[in-house]
Amino acid sequence: MDAEKIGKIRDAVRRNFEASPVQYDDFESRHGFFRNLNAILLETMDRENPRNILDVGCGTGASSIQLLQACPQARVCGLDNSPAMLEKARMKCCPNDRIDFIEGDASALGSCLRRRFDTIIYSASIFLIPDFRESLRQACSLLEPGGKIGITFMDGVYGETGNNLLVEADQQLGLGVSLKKPVSLSDLEAFIKSILGSIKVVEHNFDLPRDVVKDFFSIPAMSAGLFPAFDYQERLNRVSALFANMSSDNVIFRWVVIIGSKP
Ligand SMILES: C[S@@+](CC[C@H](N)C(=O)[O-])C[C@H]1O[C@@H](n2cnc3c(N)ncnc32)[C@H](O)[C@@H]1O
């Protein structure tokens, strides 16, 4: 992908998250989805007593605050390029010298951060970062030897037999779902392997009421991933139509956890 295209996608993602903090936190307080996802990530990373954690794409702080609570010895740094998401994150934390939130781009970690980390996570953010290779290269150079990088990647929405429900519903309704992601899972896995050697990859199939997943895709930034060409109201209409067309009450929301360790 050339630099101009990377810049355009990055700006669009940033604009979409600038419009998302209220709906994002509302979704999270109703369903606790990111909390569950982050708990799975932490368990899979199996870190003993981390001291210095970087949370890339910390959003409104769900993952950073969870890390702060789960790792009582650690300092946590949350980084995001959306001031509106960060403002919410800061509002949730009383002054605490174990956590700080920094505005910065995931692909320019080296210029925003002056310290090293033993743990770096990208929870629900890597698939939004078109120059993920540059971001991971820089993350790797900020990682101490023996440190770990942990990632959660959104894969898709499936039926019981593994059928792709977004593709099926779109084929039936012709809503124009965009299934292109800035980052593919195979490219991501191949790249992490190339910089860190062996990696651990674990698939998680969340069996959820389809309305929960509909609510996820109704967050402004998430709806823009499915229907980038439309305004928010029209995106909401299309997301509703898409999920109303699915025949089962429950769907499989598949995420992939990837863990790499620096030798
Ligand atoms: C789905 S949210 C995840 C938030 C958080 N990790 C959690 O568990 O709730 C993704 C976040 O990644 C951020 N993000 C996307 N692209 C980014 C980039 N290039 N640099 C920094 N942050 C980015 C977005 O602004 C958004 O807040």
The ligand as an ORCA input file, in Angstrom:
! r2SCAN-3c Opt
* xyz 0 1
  C     -11.785     -0.722     18.834
  S     -10.875      0.524     19.702
  C     -10.080     -0.465     20.950
  C      -9.888      0.284     22.234
  C      -9.317     -0.479     23.413
  N      -8.119     -1.200     23.108
  C     -10.327     -1.353     24.131
  O     -10.007     -2.487     24.464
  O     -11.451     -0.879     24.369
  C      -9.543      0.853     18.593
  C      -8.752      2.089     18.942
  O      -7.585      2.136     18.089
  C      -7.335      3.508     17.784
  N      -6.505      3.611     16.573
  C      -6.833      3.249     15.307
  N      -5.837      3.553     14.464
  C      -4.840      4.102     15.222
  C      -3.548      4.622     14.921
  N      -3.091      4.632     13.653
  N      -2.810      5.120     15.919
  C      -3.283      5.122     17.211
  N      -4.494      4.660     17.547
  C      -5.263      4.148     16.567
  C      -8.715      4.110     17.613
  O      -8.710      5.524     17.746
  C      -9.505      3.391     18.705
  O      -9.563      4.151     19.881
*
